[in-house]
Amino acid sequence: MKEETTTHVFIESVDILLVDDDAVWTRATASLLEHAVDAFRVETASSLEDGQRRYAATEPDCVVCDYQLGDGTGLDLLETVRADHPARPFILVTGRGDEHLASTAIHNDVTDYVIKAHDEDAALLADCIATAVDASRTERALERERESKASILELLRATTDERTLCQEFCTILVENHGYSCAWIGTKTSERGLITQVAAGPEPIVDDLVQTPTTAEKTPALEAAASNESVVWDLTDQSTAWAANARAHDLERAAGIPIQHEGIRFGVLGVYATGRPPLDETNLESLNAFAETLGYALHTADFTHSMGPDETVTVDIELTDTTAPLCALGHRLPDGTRLVVLSTVVRNDDTTLYFLRLEGANEQAVADAVALSDEVEFANDGSTATGSTVQCGLIATEPTPESTLTATGGSVQQTVVEDTTAAITAELPDHGTVSTAADALESIYENVIVTAIRQDTQPEPLGTVETLLEPMTTKQADALRHAYAAGFFEHPRETTMTELAAQFGVTRQTVTHHLRAAERKLLDQILES
């Protein structure tokens, strides 16, 4: 008989109990089965009593039993197996002419039957065992998945504390599913990951769970950057981190984004040794778990923000070269970082930016703008200050910033690296988050909300937003942009006429907005 005649492939061993009072047939069949499938491990018994004893001692994945035993029948052993495990695969072996008996046995909860004949028919028995065990393991995996999802949803009903929810989720993966370690991290503006919760042995957590200072590439960081699930076979990795993981006897590691309806709440990291393997089936299951957790966190977020007047701050990542600044970043030298100091959505359907560019010289910026159809200089060009370049740019709408403004948002900062824009915006309430995300997704590709923050405590007097609150939007925009453009420096780096040209209004209008903003700012400072 040829090896691996069955098409089934098992990563874990398959323990089989083979029971027959014909010692010669039992030994020969056990040897043939183990040669047929590498994963098969066969234990033998020669009587009903011996079979019952060995079953209790080994708890096999599958029982194969002859119908006729010296001290009973295979159906007697079936009764013992079903009392212990209603779904464990049990294959009855019968002689020729006993087909009616075998059919009757199937109605009595035998998984399948095989007719005992010549040695070459052991291939049929091997395939029958493999099919039964494969189906049984798949059903158990699905049942564990259903139980885990039910546990997560029960946690959601029991608590709206996101940290507790995440901690329990990781504990379920470790304790109920046998993973060596599970943890959840959130992305920072510096593109690192900050660990929120973790479950697993302390040495693994201490050595391998992502920290803000870890710069080396890991599956979790790759998942955060690509917004797709990533699995590493650690034996194929040459990094120091992978070597450290192998020192803990880990074989595979995965990173899975946690998200729901365009909002990413973090990244799930999972490490595994042997069982369960991080294969395609288990990765699909982990993705489903992460989606369930994303739903739970999304629901918890809404629970926390029932007040419609409570503003939220969101971090949004957008990767699309149809966005003006992303297109510009793509044309600049590698490593250039664009920091938007001021954004003004103008009345003529254009957006005014004042930027600081790090890692590019004036000529590189001028060349990139000249090649761009999306942006143009707001004045004569750029200026260099030390190792940075500053300039004003005008982009035709729609822009990500104008889209957020149209949903009631206020853009606080935009940072662009290559073709990815990281935008921080303040939105009127939690319900606006999905509205803003949907608006961006209708125009751009690869939009993800990476963080939602809400400060339900009143702001102390003296914060920037408190000082700007009495101003109109145009007054606050004028003050911010004039400050960013160096209007208040000595000597001035821009003039009122240049500011008016950048805003697309008259000099008198921008003067009025700026003086009104200054007066309201001084009133608050002096009165307090």
RAPE-V575121 format. One line per field, one symbol per residue. psi: psi as a letter, one per 30 degrees, with the letter a starting at -180 (. if undefined). Layout:
BEGIN
psi->???
END
This chain:
BEGIN
psi->klkhflfkkkelljkkjjkkfjeeeeeeeeeeeffekefkjkkllgleeeeeeeeeffilfkkkkkejlegalffeeeeeeeeejfgkkjkkkllkfgeeeeeeeefggkellkkkblefffeeeeeeeeeeeeeeeeeeeeeeeeeeeeeeeeeeffkgjeeeeeeeeeeeeeeffgkekklklkklfggakkkellklkeeeeeffkklffjfkkleeeeeeefglkkkkjfffkgleeeeeeefggkelklkkkjlkhgkkfakkkkkkjckkkiaeeeeeeeeeeeeeeeeeeeeeeeefifkfgjlkkkkkkkjkgfkeeeeeefflkkfkkkjjfkkkjlfghlkkkklkkkgkleeeeeeeeefkffllkfbfblkkjbglkklkkkkklkleeeeeefggljkekkkkkcgkkjkklkleleffeeeeeeeeffellhkkjfkkkkjfkkklkfleeeefeflleeeeeeeeeeeefgfgljlkflleeeeeeefglleeeeeeeeeeeeeeeeeeeef.
END
